[in-house]
Amino acid sequence: MFVKQSVYKNSARKEYDITDEKRNEYRRISKESRLAKLAAEQGLHEALHSINIPLLNPNDLMPQLDKNNISVLSLFSGGGGLDLGFDRAGYIHKASYELIPICKETLQQNRPHWTVFGGQDEGDVSKINWEQYKGQIDLIHGGPPCQPFSIAGEQKGIDDERNMWGEFNRAVNTIKPKAFAAENVLGLLNPKFENFVQKYILDELSGYKIVKFEMHASDYGVPQIRKRVFFVGFRTKKSFAKFKIPTATHSYTPLGDSQQNLTLSIFDNELIKTMGVREALGLNDIGFDNLAPTIRSGFTGKRNTTSVLNSSAGQKSWGDMGVWPNGVQMNRNKASAFPAKHDHFRLSVQDVALIQGFPENWTFAGAVYQILGQIGNSVAPPVAYQVAKNVALALTD
Ligand SMILES: C[S@@+](CC[C@H](N)C(=O)[O-])C[C@H]1O[C@@H](n2cnc3c(N)ncnc32)[C@H](O)[C@@H]1O
């Protein structure tokens, strides 16, 4: 029998059909999962998988560079992906601004000496008078919220009140740094947003020569399918001409793909191999490995979720790797004590952070869902590092 149910999501009313059978199945799964978790918390399970020791250390993907004396202001800082990449590339952090208070805690617990403004009162970039920074900042970086352009969202662009490009531009045009670097989702390159990009980014930042390019996280050693677009602008023609769009340092070859191996060995023989998820996390060899599907952004889909699933297609990909993408745990001990179905490996937040290119010594504040939100919203730090490194070279005489 079909029963119509109404659900309200983002205040738009949608309807879907669900059979009693399906509903009972969902209830059964949810009950089983609750009971398994309870048993794990009470220590009733033997640890199903041993605690993994990752092979990938993301710090190796971004060796710490000497201080370069380039001062940087961070807007929309989130959990610090861009901030960390620029920090590892030697920039001098001046201040970070971020609306969500828990992100401020993350930044401060990792870099207690940094100046971080967080929350509605002090972190909202739309309320800041940027005149105070004139003459003190060489570079502004930021990832203005991307939901207005994300394929996971409704792509309302300029009509979306969360579009914050205007605020990014206001900071740049007031402070007039030597350069800026802005990151966003690939959706912004959709022809649908061509006019938006011209009118609200390139035209508004007309004091800068701007280069726009795409970056793939796995080209820099991060074991994930994650593509982003960068806009990098320079005040002088000289720096603009000197800037080189980062080129791949790594390459991922699927296990057992001999044709691919051959092609890569001919063309990319200098590239370092990007690890697959299982290898990066130090899991045993099951004869199959892959890049992780894009880790979901904290602002798409269900709120307060402890899943990293971005799409139903991702489910299969995680499944093929024998990794469970739901019910991520706060640490590896908890994950190992909470067996997942089919003997799959259950992730901890440290594992998810690593798949996003965060080293273990960068820790996140908040509950699991808040941590996953910060990770899913971030720029993979090794990607930010490559941009930061090349911008620094362009700014240095
Ligand atoms: C895409 S995330 C940035 C992620 C960050 N660049 C990183 O690499 O980790 C966008 C961030 O902008 C923040 N944000 C949104 N509106 C804001 C505002 N008015 N002022 C300050 N931050 C804001 C969001 O809370 C979110 O953390």
The ligand as a Gaussian input file, in Angstrom:
#p B3LYP/6-31G(d) Opt

LIG

0 1
 C       32.988000      27.412000       1.970000
 S       33.125000      27.759000       3.655000
 C       34.796000      28.294000       3.742000
 C       35.743000      27.230000       4.076000
 C       37.162000      27.686000       4.310000
 N       37.664000      28.528000       3.267000
 C       38.100000      26.479000       4.462000
 O       38.930000      26.270000       3.598000
 O       37.981000      25.749000       5.455000
 C       32.275000      29.274000       3.776000
 C       32.246000      29.824000       5.202000
 O       31.693000      31.142000       5.174000
 C       31.065000      31.353000       6.415000
 N       30.195000      32.536000       6.317000
 C       28.990000      32.639000       5.725000
 N       28.512000      33.890000       5.821000
 C       29.452000      34.598000       6.508000
 C       29.530000      35.937000       6.952000
 N       28.551000      36.809000       6.712000
 N       30.630000      36.328000       7.630000
 C       31.635000      35.449000       7.906000
 N       31.610000      34.163000       7.509000
 C       30.530000      33.732000       6.824000
 C       30.340000      30.042000       6.634000
 O       29.987000      29.893000       7.982000
 C       31.359000      29.025000       6.146000
 O       32.133000      28.542000       7.206000

